[in-house]
Amino acid sequence: MSEHSPKSAVELELKRLEKRVEDLIATIQQIKEENRALRQRQEVLTAERANLLQKNEQVRARVEAMIGRLKSMEQA
């Protein structure tokens, strides 16, 4: 029995370590997928931000043009 017991303890420890490694691999895969999704979302948000900045600049230019026209009408 004493010879079988250490072998069983080693086998149990190996099984435990194997399970832990499998869990870590699954966690890594999940984190990789989350990272990919976050990078994709960041790209979308960056493009959206650039678009909004461009529209904001266009609106600012139009408002400034309107203000200029109003000032010239005031002076006339």
N, CA and C of each residue as an Amber inpcrd file, in Angstrom:
protein
   228
   0.8150000  -1.1920000   0.0000000   0.0000000   0.0000000   0.0000000
   0.8590000   1.2570000   0.0000000   2.0000000   1.2340000   0.6750000
   2.8570000   2.4090000   0.7460000   3.4380000   2.7560000  -0.6280000
   3.6790000   1.7710000  -1.5080000   4.1830000   2.0540000  -2.8450000
   3.0940000   2.6530000  -3.7200000   1.8760000   2.2210000  -3.5490000
   0.7660000   2.6930000  -4.3710000   0.3460000   4.1150000  -3.9830000
   0.4510000   4.4270000  -2.7320000   0.0010000   5.7210000  -2.2410000
   0.7940000   6.8960000  -2.8210000   2.1220000   6.8770000  -2.8270000
   2.8460000   7.9960000  -3.4290000   2.5390000   8.1500000  -4.9130000
   2.4100000   7.0270000  -5.6050000   2.0830000   7.0960000  -7.0300000
   0.7210000   7.7500000  -7.2190000  -0.2200000   7.3940000  -6.4020000
  -1.5490000   8.0020000  -6.4890000  -1.4910000   9.4860000  -6.1780000
  -0.6960000   9.8670000  -5.1950000  -0.5580000  11.2780000  -4.8400000
   0.0610000  12.0550000  -6.0020000   1.0830000  11.4620000  -6.6330000
   1.7180000  12.1130000  -7.7820000   0.7260000  12.2140000  -8.9360000
  -0.0050000  11.1290000  -9.1790000  -0.9940000  11.1510000 -10.2580000
  -2.0740000  12.1900000  -9.9900000  -2.5240000  12.2720000  -8.7440000
  -3.5290000  13.2830000  -8.3930000  -2.9850000  14.6900000  -8.5910000
  -1.7470000  14.9000000  -8.1980000  -1.1320000  16.2210000  -8.3710000
  -0.9760000  16.5560000  -9.8500000  -0.5700000  15.5710000 -10.6440000
  -0.4560000  15.7890000 -12.0860000  -1.8140000  16.1100000 -12.7110000
  -2.8450000  15.4030000 -12.2820000  -4.1980000  15.6710000 -12.7860000
  -4.6320000  17.0840000 -12.4080000  -4.3200000  17.4720000 -11.1610000
  -4.6820000  18.8050000 -10.6990000  -3.9590000  19.8730000 -11.5210000
  -2.6640000  19.6510000 -11.7660000  -1.8880000  20.5900000 -12.5660000
  -2.3840000  20.6330000 -14.0150000  -2.7250000  19.4730000 -14.5540000
  -3.2560000  19.4030000 -15.9160000  -4.5450000  20.2130000 -16.0270000
  -5.4070000  20.0550000 -15.0380000  -6.6710000  20.8040000 -15.0220000
  -6.3990000  22.3050000 -14.9270000  -5.4320000  22.6700000 -14.1010000
  -5.0860000  24.0860000 -13.9360000  -4.5490000  24.6590000 -15.2520000
  -3.6980000  23.9080000 -15.9300000  -3.1600000  24.3590000 -17.2160000
  -4.2910000  24.5130000 -18.2340000  -5.2070000  23.5540000 -18.2790000
  -6.3470000  23.6500000 -19.1970000  -7.1920000  24.8850000 -18.8880000
  -7.3980000  25.1440000 -17.5880000  -8.1570000  26.3420000 -17.1920000
  -7.4380000  27.6120000 -17.6290000  -6.1160000  27.6300000 -17.4580000
  -5.3350000  28.8030000 -17.8660000  -5.3860000  29.0050000 -19.3740000
  -5.3090000  27.9170000 -20.1250000  -5.4000000  28.0160000 -21.5850000
  -6.7640000  28.5720000 -21.9910000  -7.8170000  28.0950000 -21.3490000
  -9.1600000  28.6060000 -21.6470000  -9.2720000  30.0890000 -21.3030000
  -8.6790000  30.4800000 -20.1910000  -8.7030000  31.8920000 -19.7910000
  -7.9410000  32.7450000 -20.7930000  -6.7970000  32.2560000 -21.2450000
  -6.0080000  32.9870000 -22.2410000  -6.8130000  33.1590000 -23.5240000
  -7.4860000  32.1070000 -23.9570000  -8.3010000  32.1880000 -25.1730000
  -9.4190000  33.2190000 -25.0070000 -10.0470000  33.2160000 -23.8540000
 -11.1190000  34.1760000 -23.5830000 -10.5760000  35.6090000 -23.5990000
  -9.4240000  35.8130000 -22.9730000  -8.8170000  37.1470000 -22.9300000
  -8.4070000  37.5910000 -24.3360000  -7.8730000  36.6650000 -25.1300000
  -7.5130000  37.0020000 -26.5150000  -8.7410000  37.4510000 -27.2990000
  -9.8550000  36.7390000 -27.1270000 -11.0770000  37.0930000 -27.8320000
 -11.6080000  38.4510000 -27.3610000 -11.5680000  38.6750000 -26.0610000
 -11.9980000  39.9700000 -25.5300000 -11.0980000  41.0870000 -26.0550000
  -9.8100000  40.8270000 -26.0970000  -8.8570000  41.8130000 -26.6090000
  -9.1370000  42.1260000 -28.0760000  -9.3980000  41.0840000 -28.8680000
  -9.7180000  41.2940000 -30.2890000 -10.9730000  42.1380000 -30.4350000
 -12.0110000  41.8080000 -29.6420000 -13.2600000  42.5580000 -29.7090000
 -13.0570000  44.0120000 -29.2700000 -12.2440000  44.2190000 -28.2450000
 -11.9800000  45.5810000 -27.7790000 -11.1980000  46.3840000 -28.8140000
 -10.2460000  45.7450000 -29.4690000  -9.4890000  46.4460000 -30.5160000
 -10.4120000  46.8230000 -31.6820000 -11.2890000  45.9160000 -32.0340000
 -12.2380000  46.1980000 -33.1100000 -13.1530000  47.3490000 -32.7110000
 -13.6380000  47.3190000 -31.4850000 -14.5030000  48.4020000 -30.9950000
 -13.7490000  49.7230000 -30.9660000 -12.4830000  49.6740000 -30.5850000
 -11.6600000  50.8940000 -30.5560000 -11.5220000  51.4680000 -31.9620000
 -11.3200000  50.6080000 -32.9470000 -11.2160000  51.0820000 -34.3330000
 -12.5080000  51.7600000 -34.7720000 -13.6390000  51.1590000 -34.4280000
 -14.9370000  51.7390000 -34.7910000 -15.1010000  53.1030000 -34.1150000
 -14.7850000  53.1620000 -32.8340000 -14.9420000  54.4200000 -32.0970000
 -13.9820000  55.4920000 -32.6070000 -12.7800000  55.0930000 -32.9860000
 -11.8190000  56.0550000 -33.5260000 -12.3270000  56.6300000 -34.8430000
 -12.8540000  55.7770000 -35.6950000 -13.4150000  56.2460000 -36.9680000
 -14.6270000  57.1420000 -36.7200000 -15.4650000  56.7570000 -35.7800000
 -16.6470000  57.5610000 -35.4500000 -16.2280000  58.9290000 -34.9120000
 -15.2130000  58.9310000 -34.0650000 -14.7130000  60.1950000 -33.5030000
 -14.1910000  61.1030000 -34.6070000 -13.4150000  60.5360000 -35.5410000
 -12.8790000  61.3250000 -36.6530000 -14.0160000  61.9180000 -37.4790000
 -15.0450000  61.1310000 -37.7030000 -16.2060000  61.6000000 -38.4560000
 -16.9030000  62.7430000 -37.7260000 -17.0840000  62.5800000 -36.4180000
 -17.7410000  63.6280000 -35.6350000 -16.8950000  64.9040000 -35.5960000
 -15.5840000  64.7630000 -35.4990000 -14.7140000  65.9450000 -35.5190000
 -14.8210000  66.6770000 -36.8530000 -14.8950000  65.9200000 -37.9280000
 -15.0340000  66.5330000 -39.2570000 -16.3620000  67.2700000 -39.3710000
 -17.4430000  66.6250000 -38.9170000 -18.7500000  67.2870000 -38.9600000
 -18.7610000  68.5300000 -38.0780000 -18.1320000  68.4360000 -36.9250000
 -18.0630000  69.5730000 -36.0160000 -17.3340000  70.7430000 -36.6790000
 -16.2480000  70.4360000 -37.3670000 -15.4990000  71.4780000 -38.0700000
 -16.3430000  72.1090000 -39.1690000 -17.1040000  71.2970000 -39.8950000
 -17.9740000  71.8220000 -40.9510000 -19.0480000  72.7400000 -40.3650000
 -19.6470000  72.3070000 -39.2710000 -20.6840000  73.1220000 -38.6280000
 -20.0750000  74.4240000 -38.1060000 -18.8970000  74.3340000 -37.4960000
 -18.2370000  75.5390000 -36.9880000 -17.9860000  76.5330000 -38.1230000
 -17.5240000  76.0280000 -39.2610000 -17.2590000  76.9000000 -40.4070000
 -18.5590000  77.5380000 -40.9010000 -19.6340000  76.7780000 -40.9340000
 -20.9210000  77.3300000 -41.3850000 -21.4310000  78.3940000 -40.4210000
 -21.3030000  78.1410000 -39.1320000 -21.7540000  79.1130000 -38.1310000
 -20.9250000  80.3900000 -38.2390000 -19.6110000  80.2310000 -38.3810000
 -18.7630000  81.4160000 -38.5400000 -19.1440000  82.2050000 -39.7890000
 -19.4630000  81.4920000 -40.8720000 -19.8800000  82.1640000 -42.1060000
 -21.1910000  82.9130000 -41.8790000 -22.1260000  82.2880000 -41.1560000
 -23.4010000  82.9600000 -40.8670000 -23.1750000  84.2050000 -40.0070000
 -22.3170000  84.0740000 -39.0170000 -22.0110000  85.2250000 -38.1510000
 -21.4060000  86.3480000 -38.9880000 -20.5240000  86.0010000 -39.8880000
 -19.9060000  86.9860000 -40.7700000 -20.9600000  87.6830000 -41.6220000
 -21.8850000  86.9210000 -42.1790000 -22.9500000  87.5120000 -42.9930000
 -23.8500000  88.4280000 -42.1580000 -24.1720000  87.9760000 -40.9520000
 -25.0040000  88.7980000 -40.0740000 -24.3030000  90.1130000 -39.7140000
 -23.0080000  90.0440000 -39.4450000 -22.2680000  91.2540000 -39.1200000
 -22.2400000  92.1960000 -40.3010000 -22.0590000  91.6490000 -41.5090000
 -22.0190000  92.5060000 -42.7000000 -23.4040000  93.1040000 -42.9640000
 -24.4780000  92.3780000 -42.6500000 -25.8270000  92.9210000 -42.8140000
 -26.0700000  94.0300000 -41.7810000 -25.5330000  93.8750000 -40.5810000
 -25.6700000  94.8810000 -39.5380000 -25.0030000  96.1820000 -39.9430000
 -23.8370000  96.0550000 -40.5670000 -23.0550000  97.2360000 -40.9300000
 -23.6310000  97.9320000 -42.1650000 -24.4200000  97.2280000 -42.9280000
 -24.9660000  97.8230000 -44.1750000 -26.1410000  98.7250000 -43.9260000
